[in-house]
């Protein structure tokens, strides 16, 4: 249930969790390309502000004031960044889980298989729990270097599946 705060500052209210969840839900429903466009993220933030303003009006009979809207808009920028990082991390973790299941049939040498399994496990757990971050690009590049040593068909499939994650920490550019 959404809690509507009546304080001057929304960031100090009980409503903050509900507001953040609302934005998370909007971002979760976006397409991959939508998540990577600043315009789409701005629209999601504005939609969240409008949603909360309607709730605030219904509960208090007055709209959010300009200071509250500005405060909420600034806060939602950080929420959007974290939400997208979480989503990208979950997507990468899903791909890495599939990669981990296919390593045995990769045709890689035993030492490369063991190294790839370990690196995949570490990156999958980190991305799933903390979201996609800049350092994951470097980890992916290391994975791709090992994958490139596999027979062509397997290497091409996994290169295509993983390369699309490179640079996802820069969604706002």
QUINORLIN-V600996 format. One record per residue. N is the residue number from 1. OMEGA is omega as a letter, one per 30 degrees, with the letter a starting at -180 (none if undefined). D_FIRST is the distance of its C-alpha to the first C-alpha in Angstrom with 1 decimal. Layout:
N,OMEGA,D_FIRST + N,OMEGA,D_FIRST
//
This chain:
1,a,0.0 + 2,l,3.8 + 3,a,6.4 + 4,a,9.6 + 5,l,12.7 + 6,l,15.9 + 7,l,18.3 + 8,a,20.9 + 9,l,19.9 + 10,a,16.6 + 11,l,17.6 + 12,a,17.6 + 13,l,14.2 + 14,a,11.0 + 15,a,9.6 + 16,l,12.0 + 17,l,10.3 + 18,l,7.8 + 19,l,11.0 + 20,l,13.1 + 21,l,11.1 + 22,l,11.5 + 23,l,15.1 + 24,a,15.6 + 25,l,14.7 + 26,a,17.1 + 27,l,19.8 + 28,a,19.5 + 29,a,20.4 + 30,l,23.3 + 31,l,26.9 + 32,a,28.8 + 33,l,30.8 + 34,l,27.8 + 35,a,26.5 + 36,l,29.9 + 37,a,30.3 + 38,a,29.4 + 39,l,29.1 + 40,l,26.3 + 41,l,24.4 + 42,l,24.9 + 43,l,23.7 + 44,l,20.4 + 45,l,20.0 + 46,l,20.9 + 47,l,18.6 + 48,l,15.6 + 49,l,17.0 + 50,l,17.5 + 51,a,14.0 + 52,l,12.8 + 53,l,15.8 + 54,l,14.9 + 55,a,11.6 + 56,l,13.7 + 57,a,16.5 + 58,a,14.6 + 59,a,13.4 + 60,l,16.7 + 61,l,19.2 + 62,l,20.4 + 63,l,19.9 + 64,l,19.5 + 65,a,23.0 + 66,a,25.2 + 67,l,24.8 + 68,l,21.0 + 69,l,21.4 + 70,l,24.2 + 71,a,22.4 + 72,l,19.3 + 73,l,21.8 + 74,l,23.7 + 75,a,20.9 + 76,l,19.7 + 77,l,23.2 + 78,l,23.0 + 79,l,19.6 + 80,l,21.3 + 81,l,24.3 + 82,a,22.6 + 83,l,20.5 + 84,l,23.8 + 85,l,25.7 + 86,a,23.3 + 87,l,23.6 + 88,l,27.3 + 89,l,27.6 + 90,l,26.0 + 91,l,28.4 + 92,l,31.3 + 93,l,30.6 + 94,l,30.6 + 95,a,34.0 + 96,l,35.4 + 97,l,34.5 + 98,l,36.6 + 99,l,39.3 + 100,l,39.5 + 101,a,40.1 + 102,a,42.9 + 103,a,44.8 + 104,l,47.2 + 105,a,48.5 + 106,a,48.7 + 107,l,52.4 + 108,l,51.9 + 109,a,54.2 + 110,l,53.0 + 111,l,52.5 + 112,l,50.5 + 113,a,48.4 + 114,l,47.6 + 115,l,46.9 + 116,l,44.6 + 117,a,42.7 + 118,a,42.2 + 119,l,41.2 + 120,l,38.8 + 121,a,37.1 + 122,a,36.7 + 123,l,35.4 + 124,a,33.0 + 125,a,31.4 + 126,a,31.3 + 127,a,29.8 + 128,a,27.2 + 129,a,26.0 + 130,l,26.6 + 131,a,26.5 + 132,a,29.6 + 133,a,31.8 + 134,a,35.2 + 135,l,37.0 + 136,l,35.9 + 137,l,38.3 + 138,l,41.2 + 139,l,40.2 + 140,l,39.9 + 141,l,43.3 + 142,l,44.8 + 143,a,43.4 + 144,l,44.8 + 145,l,48.2 + 146,l,48.3 + 147,a,47.2 + 148,l,50.0 + 149,l,52.5 + 150,l,51.5 + 151,a,53.3 + 152,a,52.6 + 153,a,50.4 + 154,a,47.9 + 155,l,48.0 + 156,a,47.4 + 157,a,44.5 + 158,l,42.7 + 159,l,43.7 + 160,a,42.2 + 161,a,38.9 + 162,a,38.5 + 163,a,40.1 + 164,l,37.3 + 165,a,35.1 + 166,l,37.6 + 167,a,36.4 + 168,l,32.8 + 169,a,32.0 + 170,a,33.5 + 171,a,31.0 + 172,a,31.1 + 173,none,34.9
//
